[in-house]
Amino acid sequence: MYTHNANQLIMPDEFFLPFGGRLNPDNRWVIMSFLIPWAEVESDYIKRLGNPKEGSKAYPVRLALGSLIIKEKMGLSDEETVLAITENPYLQYFIGLHEFQMEAPFDSSSMTHFRKRFNADFINDINERIVQKQQATSSEKRSQNDPPDPDGGTPSSGGSSGTKGNQETKKYHQGKLLLDATCAPSDIAYPTDVGLLNKAREKLEKMIDTLHAPFIGKQRKPRTYRRRAKKQYLSLSKQRKPGKEKIQKAIHQQLGYVGRNLKHVMKLGKGRLHVLSNRQYRDLLVIQELYRQQKMMFETESMSMDDRIVSINQPHVRPIVRGKANARTEFGAKLSVSVIDGYAFLDILSWDSYHEGKRLQESVEKYKKRYGYYPEAILADTIYRTRENRAYCKRLGIRLSGPKLGRPSKDEQINAAQKQIERQDASERNAIEGKFGEGKRRYGLGLIQTRLRQTSETAISLSLILMNIGKILRDSFLAFLFVFYFFVPKRKNYAFNI
């Protein structure tokens, strides 16, 4: 059950502080509260609930979403987030409370439910609304500050730049689209075949103990050779650089133990698998697939497999080969991000590896849906410059960054101009690399610590919202400095007036 809150927007002066004073309206949390369209978020949230009159009473949208933003913004755990909200009146104002309270507004266990209710699509839609609102405000300010066009149009519409055909071309193609892909690593141990099989063996041994508990003293417990298996695993793991033959031997040994334990679980759990806990039953299903994959790779002497499991606790995580200097392979979700005027948008989120160059058209069509026109240019890496993408951009009249195919022109001036454009494109494309660095260093995109697939996608989407909110706050601060420096009267320093 959800109760509609008609007063989503609370002014700083309306927030009651029992110890006196009032909130500073220039505080970052106060400004951030005005950037998020809480009323629109609540209306969409109610539609997603189905029947809001059924079930137990739910927390307000602003409290739930605001708490998730605080967690990702400050890089805290669920428990520390609740403590920070309890101690800080600005955080309580941000989540929609009307007065400061000493007790925690909710339990830390509710944070998991908050993440489940806001999926990635919902968060991305909120991100679109925030950016559109800010871009509309910025365009209005520019139109008010721009001088009038002597030809009767506005400078942005190209009224004085040429013919009507040129105006239509400018309306059909506007802006630049920056494209790139990255990986958001999940918080898992570096996977090895021997390590995964050893962990599967340990989990199966606990399942055997659970299933055999009612038969203690009645029938003999199946032999698992757990001491021998553990000793063999430790003998390999303690070696600094074991050879290939030793690794293959250890994999063969652990495969034998896991296969034997699986047979024991199936025999003991025949008609009794409900004795296992939900987590144990889920792990059993994952281990069965893991054993099949590892056995097939061992028999075929292969090092890769489709949908390869690299974590039993997070079976949705996949290896993403990036070819970076510090980490050739990362384990997490692969993202295709587009940056437009400094704002980041999540175009594609996939746990399976994909060729980002083949998804360029999808990102361009999202740009068209978002703004109503195609970009003038696409600034992308070499992997995007396929012949198919070049033909697609040429058909739509979009310039794709990078050198053209074929021999260079014999005209040196044309070649020099083309190289200048390429250098300029490469310089502007650095902005998206900076966005990735900002998200991974400051907003948790460098290590996703949630465990479930849906909650991990929510955390990734929240990181992009925080990146855009951070840009808005920086732009507002720079605008304040500009006004202060150029329009505020400066005091004369009479000490230097000689």
C-alpha positions, 0 to 999 in steps of 0.5 A: 500500500502506498500513500500519496504525498502531495507535498513532495517539494519542501522549502528549506525554511519549512524544515524544522530544526529543534535546536534552532536556526535554519537550513542553508539554501545554498547547501549542495543537498538542498540544491540537489533536492530541487534538481530531481522531479519528485512529483513526476517520479512518484506518479511513475512509481505509483503506476509501476506498483500496480494496485497501490492499495494492496500490501503493507504500507510502503515508504515514500518515493523521495525517502527511498530514492533519496537514500539510494542517491545518498549511499552512492554519492557518499560511497557508504554501506547500507548501515552507514547510510542510515547512520549518516541520515540520522546524524545530518539534517540536510540529508533528512531534508533531502529524503523528504522529512519535514523536521529533524529527528533523532531516531533512524527513519528506516532500518538498513535492511530496507535499502535492499528493497529500495534497490529492487523497486527502482530498476535500471529503466526507471532510473534511466528515465529519471536521468533523462528527465533531469538532463532535459529539464536542465538543458531546457533551462540553459537554452532559455537563459541563452536565448534571453542573453543572446542579442536579437537576430536582425533577420527576424530569427534567433541565432540558434535557428540559423536565421541569418546564416543562409538559405532555408535549406541550410536552416532545415539542415541545421535543424535535422542535424545538431550537436555531437554524440560521444560514444564509448563502452566500459566495464563496471567490475563487480565485487568478486574474487578473481576467478580461477578454475581450481578456486571455483571448483573448490568453493563448489565442493565446500558448498556441496559438503554443507548440503550433504551435511544438511540432507543427512542430519535427519539420518544421523545414527540410522544410516552411514554418511556418504564419504566426501574426502573433504580433508584430502580435497582441501589438502590437495587444493591448498598444496596448489594455492600456496604455490606462487607460480604453479605450472600448467600440468599441476593446475590441470591435475588439481582441476581433475581432482576437484572435478572428481570430488564435485561430481561425487558430491553432486551424486550424493546430493541427488541421492540424499535429496531425492524428494527432499530438496525442500530441506535445503535453504533457498540459498543452498538450492540456488547454489545447487543449480549454479554448481550443476551448470558450473560443473558441466562447463568446467568438465567440458573445458577440461575435456576439450582443453578449452579456455573459454565458453559461452555464458561462463560462470565466474562466481557462484554467488553472482552467477550473472557476472561474465568475463569482459575482455577489454585489453587494458594494460592493468587488467586484460579481463574484467568481470562485471557488466558492460556499458555503452555510454553516450555523452552529449553536452557533458551529460552522460546517458546509459544506452546499453547495459549487458552482462554478456560481452558484445561488440560495441561497434555493432550497437552504434546505430542503436545509440544514434536512434536513441539520440534521435528519439531524445532530441528529435534530430540526428547529431552533426557528428559522432566522435567514437573510437576505432572499433566503431568505424566499421564499413556498415557504420560508415555507410549508415552515417553517410546515408543520414548525413552524419560525420563519423570521426576518424580518417576517411577510407581510401588514399589521401587527397593530393591537395596538401591544404585538404589533408591539413584541414582533415588532420586538424579536424581529426585532432579536434575530434580526438580532443573532444572525445577525451570528455567521455574518457573523463566521465568514465574516470569520474564515475569509477573514482567518485561514484562507485562505478569502479566496483559494484558492491551489490550482489543481485543482478537487478540491484547491481543494474540500479547501482550502475544507473544511479552512478550516471545520475550522480555524474550528471548532477555533479556537472549541474552543480559545477556549472552552477558554481562556475556561473556564480563565480563568473557573476561574482568576478565580473559584476560584483563591485570590487574594493579598492586596495588603497595600500597599492595606490601610490 
